[in-house]
Amino acid sequence: MSIGKVKRILALGILAGVLFAVRAEAVPIVSISPVSQTVNVGDPVSVDILVAGLGALEAVGGFSLTLSFNPAILSGVAATNDPDAKMGIGTDLGLGFSGGTLDLFYLAQDFAPAGTGPEEFANLKPLQLAGFRLATVSFSAIGAGLSPLTLSVAAPGGTFLSDALGNNLTATGENGSVCVAPAAGVPANCDVAAVPEPGTIALFGTGVAALLVRRRRQVRSRA
């Protein structure tokens, strides 16, 4: 066998190993923390939306998520995107609370000069490492009972996490819940399963450009 063929076989083997390693990386998880908690009517409630399991070649450049809750039990107070500044200054395009939903849409700061996108990853990855808080959400408990906290697709066609270059990241979502007791010392009635089916939802993206177009249309329709 010629030296050239041996080098080609070795190169193919290395490439296959790299591709296998990339595919073997765990899919990132977007989750609610704490998964469950019990409070009393009138208490403040705070939850974090986390992303974990980012691979060595993955950094979050944007996210668009809907968090649903029971408005008879919880009242939305405030939402802070990227509270630990892992995405730079960023741009908030979310629509906020509406009834029993919270629309979150946030894009990372463009660290790179125009046309040199790969430099964004070099800036974002050291900040984000394997995971970070996407958002912190505050509620007020206004009624007794169980309120599921459900992460779902914010855009028609798929849920969205984008990487530092605007490409879609595939991720899974894990839901949570808040149990509200009528008053201090009164047992809460929250025997219903905490996480509605499906317990884990697939999150697939349609791209930054498509989401920007969708958001502009929604803003115009509300104007």
C-alpha positions in Angstrom: 0.0 0.0 0.0 1.4 3.4 -1.0 2.3 6.1 1.6 -0.4 8.3 0.0 -3.2 5.7 0.6 -2.0 5.2 4.2 -2.2 8.9 4.9 -5.6 9.1 3.3 -6.9 6.2 5.5 -5.5 7.8 8.6 -7.1 11.1 7.7 -10.4 9.5 7.2 -10.1 7.7 10.5 -9.4 11.0 12.3 -12.3 12.7 10.6 -14.6 9.9 11.5 -13.5 10.1 15.1 -14.1 13.8 15.3 -17.6 13.4 13.8 -18.4 10.6 16.2 -17.2 12.7 19.2 -19.4 15.6 18.1 -22.5 13.4 17.6 -21.8 11.6 21.0 -22.1 14.9 22.9 -25.2 15.1 25.0 -28.0 17.3 23.7 -28.4 20.5 25.7 -31.3 20.7 28.2 -33.4 23.7 28.9 -35.0 23.3 32.3 -36.9 25.0 35.2 -35.2 25.4 38.5 -36.4 24.5 41.1 -38.4 21.8 39.3 -41.1 22.1 42.0 -41.7 24.2 45.0 -44.5 24.9 47.5 -45.5 28.4 48.6 -48.5 30.1 50.2 -51.0 32.5 48.7 -49.5 35.9 48.7 -45.9 34.7 48.5 -43.4 35.7 45.9 -42.2 33.0 43.5 -39.0 32.9 41.6 -37.7 30.3 39.1 -34.7 30.1 36.8 -34.7 28.9 33.2 -31.4 27.1 32.8 -29.5 25.6 29.8 -27.0 22.8 30.6 -25.0 20.3 28.7 -23.5 22.6 26.1 -20.9 20.8 24.1 -17.3 22.0 23.5 -18.4 23.5 20.2 -21.7 25.0 21.4 -22.5 28.4 22.7 -25.9 30.0 22.9 -26.3 33.1 20.7 -30.0 33.5 21.1 -33.2 31.9 22.6 -36.9 32.2 22.0 -39.1 30.3 24.5 -42.6 30.4 25.8 -43.2 29.7 29.5 -46.9 28.8 30.2 -48.5 28.9 33.7 -51.9 29.0 35.4 -52.9 32.6 35.6 -55.5 31.8 38.3 -52.7 30.6 40.6 -49.7 32.7 39.5 -49.4 36.3 38.4 -46.4 37.3 36.3 -44.3 40.0 37.9 -41.0 40.3 36.0 -38.5 38.4 33.8 -34.8 39.1 33.5 -33.0 37.6 30.5 -29.4 36.5 30.9 -29.1 37.7 34.5 -25.5 36.7 34.8 -24.4 38.4 31.6 -23.2 35.3 29.8 -24.5 36.7 26.5 -23.0 40.1 26.6 -25.2 43.2 26.6 -27.7 41.4 24.3 -31.0 42.5 22.7 -34.4 41.8 24.3 -37.2 41.2 21.7 -39.5 39.4 24.0 -43.2 40.3 24.3 -43.4 39.7 28.1 -46.4 38.4 30.0 -49.8 37.9 28.4 -52.4 36.0 30.3 -50.9 32.7 31.3 -47.8 32.9 29.1 -44.4 34.6 29.1 -42.7 35.2 25.7 -38.9 35.3 26.0 -36.8 36.2 23.0 -33.2 37.3 23.5 -30.2 37.6 21.2 -26.5 37.8 22.3 -24.4 40.8 21.8 -22.5 40.7 18.5 -19.0 40.6 19.8 -17.4 40.2 16.3 -16.8 42.8 13.6 -19.3 42.6 10.7 -18.7 39.5 8.6 -16.5 37.7 11.1 -19.0 35.6 13.0 -16.7 32.9 14.3 -15.2 35.4 16.7 -18.5 35.5 18.5 -18.0 31.9 19.7 -14.5 32.7 21.1 -16.1 35.4 23.3 -19.3 33.6 24.3 -17.9 30.1 25.1 -15.5 31.2 28.0 -18.5 32.9 29.6 -21.0 30.1 29.2 -18.9 27.0 29.6 -21.3 24.0 29.8 -24.4 26.0 30.9 -25.9 29.1 32.5 -29.1 30.9 33.4 -31.1 31.9 30.4 -33.6 33.9 32.5 -35.0 34.5 35.9 -38.8 34.8 36.2 -40.8 36.2 39.2 -44.4 35.6 40.0 -46.8 36.3 42.8 -48.9 33.4 44.2 -52.5 34.6 43.9 -54.6 31.4 44.2 -54.3 27.9 45.8 -53.6 24.9 43.7 -51.0 23.5 41.2 -49.6 25.6 38.4 -47.5 23.7 35.8 -44.6 25.6 34.4 -44.4 24.5 30.8 -41.6 25.3 28.3 -42.9 25.2 24.7 -42.2 26.4 21.2 -42.2 30.2 20.9 -42.2 30.3 17.1 -44.3 28.3 14.6 -42.2 25.5 13.3 -40.1 24.8 16.4 -38.5 26.0 19.6 -35.4 27.9 19.3 -31.9 28.0 20.7 -29.3 29.4 18.3 -25.5 29.1 18.5 -23.0 32.0 18.3 -23.3 32.0 14.5 -27.1 32.0 14.4 -27.4 28.3 13.5 -30.0 26.3 15.3 -29.1 24.1 18.3 -31.2 21.0 19.0 -32.1 20.8 22.7 -34.7 19.2 25.0 -36.9 20.9 27.5 -37.9 19.9 31.0 -40.9 21.4 32.7 -41.7 22.2 36.3 -44.5 23.3 38.7 -45.4 25.5 41.6 -47.8 24.3 44.4 -49.6 27.1 46.2 -51.2 26.4 49.6 -54.2 28.5 50.8 -52.4 29.9 53.7 -49.4 29.2 56.0 -50.0 26.0 58.0 -52.8 24.8 55.7 -51.9 21.7 53.6 -51.6 22.3 49.9 -53.8 20.2 47.6 -51.4 19.4 44.7 -51.7 15.7 44.1 -51.8 16.2 40.3 -48.6 15.1 38.5 -46.2 18.0 38.6 -45.1 17.9 35.0 -47.7 17.6 32.2 -47.1 15.2 29.3 -44.9 15.2 27.5 -42.4 15.5 30.4 -39.6 16.3 27.9 -40.3 18.2 24.8 -38.1 18.4 21.7 -36.8 21.9 20.9 -36.0 22.5 17.3 -35.2 25.8 15.7 -36.1 27.6 12.5 -33.4 30.3 12.6 -32.7 33.8 13.8 -34.0 35.5 10.6 -37.3 33.7 10.7 -37.8 34.6 14.4 -37.0 38.2 13.7 -39.6 38.3 10.9 -42.2 36.7 13.2 -41.5 39.1 16.0 -41.8 42.1 13.8 -45.1 40.9 12.5 -46.4 40.3 16.0 -45.3 43.8 17.2 -46.9 45.4 14.2 -50.2 43.5 14.8 -50.3 44.7 18.4 -49.5 48.3 17.4 
